[in-house]
């Protein structure tokens, strides 16, 4: 429940909001400045409204130290528009530059503490699950640098954090049609995992997605299936509740790759195997439980079956699996990015069956579910452009105009 105090803080200017939150945590300006890697003068100017917070990475650092979410710092009325294609391209280039850096930290480069990095990376994963891709693109370059510097000492904890961050970067880059860069980030994740079974298996999920995007289905299938024994509850001595979800997700990725390689028998066999893992962990993996495979369960497998049917040229079967997934109890438990991405995919099935009206409805629902999924991803832009040619409804035309897509 939101308290009156929270309402009053939300109404304050951002500087005074930070000052009150800092005071509530019993931090002096100097201690707070030390924890966020800024000077006392910088903090004083921000709190008095003389200086603004102009970088999202700084907002995240401040929020982590104050123990709140970035939205509490930014306030409910802050405008954060989706980026245009040009700004997305520029942001990807900043991310590319961050991945290309091999510098080591120096004493004059203050970084967040390991505890703060934990919070920041958790916020980043939450942003991904809610498809806040513009926010992620602004945050990841600095966060990668800070986490890599923290991991220079080869501490196990910081190495794991860096593995998580490389994985997240790879997932995002695959969505943005940057598979070569995604492959690099996923490979970094596997290397940084340093043989840890579960961390490696999670990193292979990102690698497999990048390989599929690079049209290397055989390599993708092999990578996923090689990783399954690392965490398969049937072959490990001390399985955890997450192992079923990890194994099932790897099997789904292998099945999707097999379908892409036109091997329907293998695709269906692997999906059936994934279904058994989904049944074993059904109801235990909600989006807030696990940042590796959130919400994994029967609905996730049904979505995969729909995608496989679509890849194999069976749009009617894809729609059947889609309807089963979206009417199941597990559908709301899937992250917003997963649901929106599926709705974008299924528009192709409706178009292939001569139903542009339902296809348009699916893309509009995807935009309502996770706007950045439709407004940032090139795959969504291609679908919307196709729909504009067949069913240019007012809602679709408005969405296209928002994104900057001109009618054909």
Residue pairs with C-beta under 8 A, 6 or more apart in sequence:
9 17
9 20
9 21
9 72
10 17
10 72
10 75
10 76
12 20
13 49
14 46
14 49
14 52
14 53
14 73
14 74
14 75
15 46
15 47
15 48
15 49
16 47
16 49
17 72
17 73
17 75
18 46
18 47
18 62
18 66
18 73
19 47
21 66
21 68
21 72
21 73
22 29
22 32
22 47
22 66
25 66
25 67
27 35
27 65
29 40
29 43
29 44
29 47
30 40
32 43
32 65
33 39
33 40
33 42
33 43
35 65
35 113
35 116
36 43
36 58
36 61
36 62
36 65
36 112
37 61
37 110
37 111
37 112
38 110
42 51
45 51
46 52
46 53
53 59
53 62
53 73
55 138
55 142
56 70
56 135
56 138
56 139
57 138
57 139
57 141
57 142
57 143
59 70
59 73
59 74
60 70
60 120
60 123
60 124
60 139
60 143
61 112
61 116
61 120
62 73
63 69
63 70
63 72
63 73
63 119
63 123
64 112
64 116
64 119
64 120
64 123
65 112
65 116
66 72
66 73
69 123
70 123
70 135
74 80
80 134
80 135
82 134
82 371
82 372
82 375
82 376
82 402
82 403
83 91
83 134
83 137
83 376
84 404
85 404
88 134
88 137
88 176
88 376
91 134
91 137
91 138
92 137
92 173
92 176
92 178
92 181
94 137
94 141
95 137
95 140
95 141
95 144
95 169
95 173
95 181
96 181
97 141
98 140
98 141
98 142
98 144
98 145
99 144
99 169
99 181
99 184
99 185
99 188
101 145
101 148
104 149
104 152
105 111
105 149
105 152
109 149
111 146
111 149
111 150
112 120
112 146
112 150
114 150
114 155
114 157
114 158
114 161
117 143
117 146
117 147
117 150
117 158
117 161
118 161
120 139
120 143
121 143
121 147
121 161
121 164
121 165
121 168
122 291
124 136
124 139
124 140
124 143
124 165
124 168
125 164
125 168
125 291
126 291
127 133
127 135
127 136
127 139
128 136
128 168
128 171
128 172
128 335
128 337
129 287
129 291
129 294
129 335
129 336
129 337
129 338
130 335
130 336
130 337
130 370
131 336
131 337
131 340
131 370
131 371
131 372
131 373
132 372
133 172
133 175
133 176
133 372
133 373
133 376
133 377
134 372
134 376
136 168
136 172
137 172
140 165
140 168
140 169
140 172
143 165
144 165
144 166
144 169
147 158
147 161
147 162
147 165
148 162
150 158
150 161
150 162
151 158
151 159
151 161
151 162
151 192
159 192
159 193
159 194
160 193
160 196
160 199
162 192
163 189
163 192
163 193
163 196
163 199
163 202
163 203
164 189
164 291
166 185
166 186
166 188
166 189
166 192
166 203
166 206
167 185
167 186
167 189
167 202
167 203
167 205
167 206
167 292
169 182
169 185
170 182
170 183
170 185
170 186
170 189
170 206
170 207
170 209
170 210
171 182
171 206
171 209
172 182
173 179
173 181
173 182
173 185
173 210
174 182
174 206
174 209
174 210
174 213
175 341
175 376
175 377
175 379
176 376
176 377
176 378
177 213
177 377
177 378
177 379
179 210
179 213
179 214
180 214
182 206
182 209
182 210
182 213
183 207
183 210
183 211
183 214
185 206
186 203
186 204
186 206
186 207
186 209
186 210
187 207
189 202
189 203
189 206
189 207
190 200
190 203
190 204
190 207
192 203
193 199
193 200
193 202
193 203
197 230
197 231
197 236
198 230
198 231
198 240
198 242
198 243
198 246
200 227
200 230
201 227
201 228
201 230
201 231
201 246
201 247
201 250
202 246
202 292
202 293
204 223
204 224
204 226
204 227
204 250
205 224
205 246
205 249
205 250
205 253
205 292
205 293
207 223
208 220
208 223
208 224
208 250
208 253
208 254
208 257
209 220
209 253
211 217
211 219
211 220
211 223
211 257
212 220
212 253
212 256
212 257
212 260
215 260
217 257
217 258
217 260
217 261
218 257
218 261
220 253
220 254
220 256
220 257
220 260
221 254
221 257
221 258
221 261
221 266
224 250
224 251
224 253
224 254
224 257
225 250
225 254
227 250
228 247
228 250
228 251
228 254
229 235
230 236
231 239
231 243
231 246
231 247
232 243
232 247
233 239
233 243
233 244
233 247
233 280
236 243
241 281
241 284
242 285
242 290
242 292
242 293
244 277
244 278
244 280
244 281
244 296
245 277
245 281
245 285
245 290
245 292
245 293
245 296
246 292
246 293
247 277
248 274
248 275
248 276
248 277
248 278
248 281
248 293
248 296
248 300
248 301
249 274
249 292
249 293
249 296
249 300
251 270
251 271
251 273
251 274
251 277
252 270
252 271
252 274
252 300
252 301
252 304
254 270
255 266
255 267
255 268
255 270
255 271
255 274
255 304
255 308
256 267
256 304
256 307
256 308
256 311
258 264
258 266
258 267
258 270
259 267
259 307
259 308
259 311
259 312
260 311
262 312
264 308
264 312
267 308
267 312
268 308
271 301
271 304
271 305
271 308
274 301
274 304
275 298
275 301
277 296
278 296
278 297
278 298
278 300
278 301
279 298
281 296
281 297
282 297
282 298
282 330
283 297
285 293
285 294
285 295
285 296
285 297
285 333
286 294
286 295
286 333
287 294
287 295
287 333
287 334
287 335
288 294
294 334
294 335
294 338
295 330
295 333
295 334
295 335
295 338
297 330
297 333
298 328
298 330
299 325
299 328
299 329
299 330
299 331
299 333
299 334
300 330
300 334
300 338
302 321
302 322
302 324
302 325
302 328
303 321
303 322
303 325
303 334
303 338
303 342
305 321
306 318
306 319
306 320
306 321
306 322
306 325
306 342
306 345
306 346
306 349
307 318
307 342
307 345
309 315
309 317
309 318
309 321
309 349
310 318
310 345
310 346
310 348
310 349
315 348
315 349
315 350
315 352
315 353
316 349
316 353
318 346
318 349
319 346
319 349
319 350
319 353
322 342
322 346
322 349
325 331
325 342
331 339
336 369
336 370
336 373
337 370
337 373
339 366
339 369
339 370
340 366
340 367
340 369
340 370
340 373
340 374
341 366
341 373
341 377
343 362
343 363
343 365
343 366
343 369
344 362
344 363
344 366
344 373
344 374
344 377
344 379
344 380
344 383
346 362
347 359
347 360
347 362
347 363
347 383
347 387
348 359
348 383
350 356
350 358
350 359
350 362
351 359
351 386
351 387
351 390
356 387
356 390
356 391
357 391
359 387
359 390
359 391
360 387
360 391
360 393
360 395
360 396
363 374
363 380
363 383
363 384
363 387
363 396
363 399
364 395
364 396
364 399
366 373
366 374
366 380
367 373
367 374
367 375
367 399
373 380
374 380
374 384
374 399
374 403
375 399
375 402
375 403
381 403
381 405
384 396
384 399
384 400
384 403
384 405
385 400
385 405
385 408
387 396
388 396
388 397
388 400
388 405
388 407
388 408
389 408
392 407
397 407
400 406
400 407
